[in-house]
């Protein structure tokens, strides 16, 4: 049985009529949107949406949803736009549409929404981000398209889907993973916490070596995070300033523990350089977006301390 659709975030800027007019506050209010019509549509008159961010449809989940539809009907309508008098294109609800076909339905309830071609991309992506169970890679690809094709900032994307900008930035970082490791995250073989640990590796061979350890040795996220740190401690290229080749940066156990706590909190390699009670803390970043993410975390920490 489908759960009720989640509420849409507060309305954003741009897009002509505005997202508030395009995305209803909730399913029960859908027909209050100007131009919306609730109808029953032949299943074979609906075509999938080319802007659908979801790429993987689990067969077992579809079968379970189909069983629910056979017993109780399709309780939540799909959202479509009209292409012609007898042809429609999905905006949201492809999983329900596929499951309805498996259940043997000939017709399904649908909300017909008036929308232009220019509005289809943001509308389809946001509808699915709000309503569909996307895997982390599908979510990241949807964020990427909103940023690249519509020039939306990470903050704007977060506002429109009810997530923080840090969540958007961390999700986008997953696209820096090599394709086979992306597939692990998409399939659920690897958690996003493990994936962030892999991203802390400096080379692809190191990433794949850590991936094998995570998958074959069942490393915890904390254990996985310690592997890139250990590699950096052993590497002469990562020695502290002023150290000669072959020398190892000397850090007390207390500072080492603090470095590891900070790395878990900020999701990036951190080093503390101290002498006689003075020194500096260095944080690594891998892109301007990553730097922006770290700056926001630091400013939030500063504002919390002020309060």
C-alpha positions as CSV (number, residue, x, y, z in Angstrom):
1,X,0.0,0.0,0.0
2,X,1.4,3.3,-0.9
3,X,2.1,5.9,1.8
4,X,0.6,9.4,1.4
5,X,2.7,11.7,-0.7
6,X,4.9,14.0,1.3
7,X,4.3,17.7,1.4
8,X,6.1,20.0,-1.0
9,X,8.7,22.5,0.4
10,X,8.0,26.2,0.5
11,X,7.7,27.8,-2.8
12,X,10.7,28.8,-4.7
13,X,11.7,31.5,-7.1
14,X,11.3,31.6,-10.9
15,X,9.6,29.2,-13.3
16,X,6.9,31.5,-14.4
17,X,3.8,30.3,-12.5
18,X,6.2,29.2,-9.6
19,X,6.7,25.8,-8.2
20,X,3.8,26.3,-5.8
21,X,1.4,26.3,-8.7
22,X,3.1,23.3,-10.3
23,X,3.5,21.1,-7.2
24,X,0.5,20.6,-4.9
25,X,0.9,20.9,-1.1
26,X,-0.4,17.3,-0.8
27,X,-2.3,14.7,-2.8
28,X,-5.7,15.6,-1.4
29,X,-5.2,19.2,-2.6
30,X,-4.0,18.2,-6.0
31,X,-7.2,19.1,-7.9
32,X,-7.1,22.6,-6.3
33,X,-4.0,23.5,-8.5
34,X,-5.2,25.7,-11.4
35,X,-5.8,23.6,-14.5
36,X,-5.6,20.2,-12.7
37,X,-8.2,17.6,-13.5
38,X,-8.7,14.2,-11.9
39,X,-9.6,11.5,-14.6
40,X,-9.3,7.8,-15.3
41,X,-6.8,7.1,-18.1
42,X,-6.2,4.0,-20.2
43,X,-2.9,2.5,-19.1
44,X,-1.6,2.1,-22.6
45,X,-2.3,5.7,-23.4
46,X,0.4,6.8,-21.0
47,X,4.1,7.0,-21.9
48,X,7.0,7.2,-19.5
49,X,8.7,10.4,-18.7
50,X,12.2,10.9,-20.3
51,X,13.1,13.2,-17.4
52,X,12.4,10.5,-14.8
53,X,15.5,10.4,-12.5
54,X,14.8,6.9,-11.4
55,X,16.6,4.3,-13.5
56,X,16.3,1.1,-11.4
57,X,13.0,-0.4,-10.7
58,X,13.3,-3.4,-8.3
59,X,11.3,-6.3,-9.6
60,X,10.4,-7.6,-6.1
61,X,9.2,-4.2,-5.0
62,X,7.1,-3.8,-8.2
63,X,5.6,-7.3,-7.6
64,X,4.7,-6.4,-4.0
65,X,3.1,-3.1,-5.1
66,X,1.2,-4.9,-7.8
67,X,-0.2,-7.3,-5.2
68,X,-1.3,-4.3,-3.1
69,X,-3.0,-2.8,-6.2
70,X,-4.9,-6.0,-6.9
71,X,-6.2,-6.1,-3.4
72,X,-7.0,-2.4,-2.8
73,X,-6.7,-0.7,-6.2
74,X,-4.4,2.2,-7.0
75,X,-5.0,4.6,-4.1
76,X,-2.6,7.3,-5.2
77,X,-3.1,8.7,-8.7
78,X,-0.2,9.3,-11.1
79,X,0.5,12.8,-12.4
80,X,0.5,13.2,-16.2
81,X,0.4,15.9,-18.9
82,X,-1.7,15.7,-22.0
83,X,0.2,15.2,-25.3
84,X,-3.0,14.9,-27.4
85,X,-6.6,14.0,-26.8
86,X,-5.7,10.3,-26.3
87,X,-2.0,10.4,-25.3
88,X,-0.4,11.3,-22.0
89,X,3.1,11.5,-20.5
90,X,4.0,10.8,-16.9
91,X,5.2,13.6,-14.7
92,X,5.4,11.4,-11.5
93,X,4.3,7.9,-10.6
94,X,6.2,5.6,-13.0
95,X,6.6,3.0,-10.3
96,X,2.8,2.9,-9.7
97,X,2.2,2.9,-13.5
98,X,4.5,-0.1,-14.0
99,X,3.0,-2.0,-11.0
100,X,-0.6,-1.3,-12.3
101,X,0.4,-2.9,-15.5
102,X,1.7,-6.0,-13.6
103,X,-1.6,-6.0,-11.7
104,X,-3.5,-6.3,-14.9
105,X,-5.3,-2.9,-14.7
106,X,-6.6,-1.4,-18.0
107,X,-7.2,2.1,-16.6
108,X,-5.7,4.1,-13.7
109,X,-6.6,7.3,-11.9
110,X,-4.5,10.3,-13.0
111,X,-4.1,14.0,-12.3
112,X,-3.8,15.9,-15.6
113,X,-1.5,18.8,-15.1
114,X,-1.1,21.7,-17.5
115,X,2.6,22.3,-18.1
116,X,4.9,23.4,-20.8
117,X,8.0,21.7,-22.2
118,X,10.2,24.2,-20.4
119,X,8.5,23.4,-17.1
120,X,8.8,19.6,-17.6
121,X,12.4,19.2,-16.4
122,X,12.2,20.9,-13.0
123,X,8.7,19.7,-12.4
124,X,9.5,16.0,-13.2
125,X,12.7,16.0,-11.2
126,X,11.3,17.7,-8.2
127,X,8.0,15.7,-8.2
128,X,10.1,12.5,-8.2
129,X,12.6,13.8,-5.6
130,X,9.7,14.5,-3.3
131,X,7.6,11.4,-4.0
132,X,9.7,8.6,-5.2
133,X,12.2,6.3,-3.3
134,X,15.3,7.2,-5.3
135,X,18.6,5.6,-4.5
136,X,21.5,8.0,-3.6
137,X,23.0,8.0,-7.1
138,X,19.7,8.8,-8.8
139,X,19.2,11.6,-6.3
140,X,22.6,13.0,-7.0
141,X,22.1,12.9,-10.8
142,X,18.8,14.7,-10.3
143,X,20.5,17.4,-8.2
144,X,23.2,17.6,-10.9
145,X,20.7,18.2,-13.7
146,X,18.9,20.9,-11.7
147,X,22.2,22.6,-11.1
148,X,23.6,22.3,-14.7
149,X,20.5,22.8,-16.8
150,X,18.6,25.3,-14.7
151,X,21.6,26.9,-12.9
152,X,20.0,26.3,-9.5
153,X,22.4,26.7,-6.5
154,X,22.7,23.9,-4.0
155,X,20.8,26.1,-1.5
156,X,17.9,26.6,-3.9
157,X,17.7,22.8,-4.6
158,X,17.7,22.1,-0.9
159,X,14.9,24.6,-0.3
160,X,12.7,23.1,-3.0
161,X,13.0,19.5,-1.7
162,X,13.1,20.3,2.1
163,X,16.8,19.2,2.5
164,X,19.8,21.1,3.8
165,X,22.4,22.5,1.4
166,X,25.0,20.3,3.1
167,X,22.8,17.2,2.2
168,X,22.7,18.3,-1.4
169,X,26.5,18.9,-1.5
170,X,27.3,15.6,0.2
171,X,25.0,13.7,-2.2
172,X,26.6,15.4,-5.3
173,X,30.0,14.3,-4.1
174,X,28.9,10.7,-4.7
175,X,29.2,11.4,-8.5
176,X,33.0,11.7,-8.0
177,X,33.1,8.0,-7.3
178,X,34.3,5.6,-10.1
179,X,31.4,4.0,-12.0
180,X,31.6,0.5,-10.4
181,X,31.5,2.0,-6.9
182,X,28.6,4.3,-7.9
183,X,26.8,1.0,-8.9
184,X,27.5,-0.4,-5.4
185,X,25.9,2.6,-3.8
186,X,22.9,2.6,-6.2
187,X,22.3,-1.1,-5.5
188,X,22.6,-0.7,-1.7
189,X,25.7,-2.9,-1.5
190,X,27.6,0.1,-0.1
191,X,26.2,2.7,2.2
192,X,26.7,6.5,1.7
193,X,28.8,6.6,4.8
194,X,31.1,4.0,3.4
195,X,31.1,5.9,0.0
196,X,32.2,9.1,1.7
197,X,35.1,7.1,3.3
198,X,36.1,5.9,-0.2
199,X,36.0,9.5,-1.4
200,X,38.7,10.4,1.1
201,X,41.2,8.2,-0.8
202,X,43.6,10.1,-3.1
203,X,43.8,7.7,-6.1
204,X,41.4,5.3,-7.8
205,X,43.5,2.3,-7.0
206,X,43.2,3.2,-3.3
207,X,39.4,3.7,-3.8
208,X,39.0,0.2,-5.3
209,X,41.2,-1.4,-2.7
210,X,39.1,0.1,0.1
211,X,35.9,-0.9,-1.8
212,X,37.1,-4.5,-1.7
213,X,37.8,-4.4,2.0
214,X,34.4,-2.8,2.7
215,X,32.5,-5.4,0.7
216,X,34.6,-8.5,1.6
217,X,35.6,-7.7,5.2
218,X,32.3,-6.0,6.3
219,X,34.2,-2.9,7.6
220,X,32.2,-0.5,9.6
221,X,32.0,3.1,8.4
222,X,34.5,4.2,11.2
223,X,36.9,1.4,10.2
224,X,36.6,2.4,6.5
225,X,37.3,6.1,7.5
226,X,40.6,5.0,9.2
227,X,42.0,3.4,6.0
228,X,42.6,6.7,4.0
229,X,44.0,8.3,7.2
230,X,46.5,5.4,7.6
231,X,47.5,5.7,4.0
232,X,48.2,9.4,4.4
233,X,50.3,8.8,7.5
234,X,52.5,6.4,5.6
235,X,52.9,8.5,2.5
236,X,56.0,10.7,2.3
237,X,54.0,13.1,0.1
238,X,51.7,13.9,3.0
239,X,54.4,14.8,5.6
240,X,54.1,17.9,7.6
241,X,55.8,21.1,6.3
242,X,59.5,21.2,7.2
243,X,59.8,17.4,7.4
244,X,62.4,15.7,5.3
245,X,61.5,12.8,3.1
246,X,61.1,9.6,5.1
247,X,60.2,11.4,8.3
248,X,56.8,10.8,9.8
249,X,54.7,13.6,11.3
250,X,54.7,13.1,15.1
251,X,51.3,13.5,16.7
252,X,50.3,12.7,20.2
253,X,47.6,10.0,20.7
254,X,45.3,12.7,22.1
255,X,45.6,14.9,19.0
256,X,45.3,11.9,16.7
257,X,42.0,11.0,18.3
258,X,40.8,14.6,18.0
259,X,41.8,14.6,14.3
260,X,39.7,11.4,13.8
261,X,36.7,13.0,15.6
262,X,36.9,16.1,13.5
263,X,37.2,14.1,10.3
264,X,34.0,12.2,11.1
265,X,32.2,15.4,11.9
266,X,33.4,17.3,8.7
267,X,33.6,14.4,6.3
268,X,37.1,15.3,5.1
269,X,40.8,14.6,6.0
270,X,42.0,16.9,8.9
271,X,45.4,17.4,10.4
272,X,46.4,19.3,13.6
273,X,49.9,20.8,13.6
274,X,50.9,21.7,17.1
275,X,54.0,23.0,18.9
276,X,54.2,24.3,22.5
277,X,50.4,24.8,22.7
278,X,50.2,26.7,19.4
279,X,49.6,25.6,15.8
280,X,47.1,25.2,13.0
281,X,44.3,22.9,11.8
282,X,44.2,22.0,8.1
283,X,41.1,20.7,6.3
284,X,41.2,19.2,2.8
285,X,38.6,20.0,0.1
286,X,38.2,18.5,-3.4
287,X,36.1,21.2,-5.2
288,X,34.7,24.6,-4.7
289,X,31.4,23.0,-3.7
290,X,33.2,20.9,-1.1
291,X,34.9,24.1,0.2
292,X,31.6,25.8,0.4
293,X,30.2,22.8,2.3
294,X,33.0,23.0,4.8
295,X,32.7,26.7,5.2
296,X,29.0,26.4,6.0
297,X,29.7,23.7,8.6
298,X,32.3,25.9,10.3
299,X,30.0,28.9,10.3
300,X,27.2,26.8,11.8
301,X,29.6,25.6,14.5
302,X,30.7,29.2,15.2
303,X,27.1,30.4,15.4
304,X,26.1,27.6,17.8
305,X,29.0,28.5,20.1
306,X,27.9,32.1,20.2
307,X,24.4,31.1,21.3
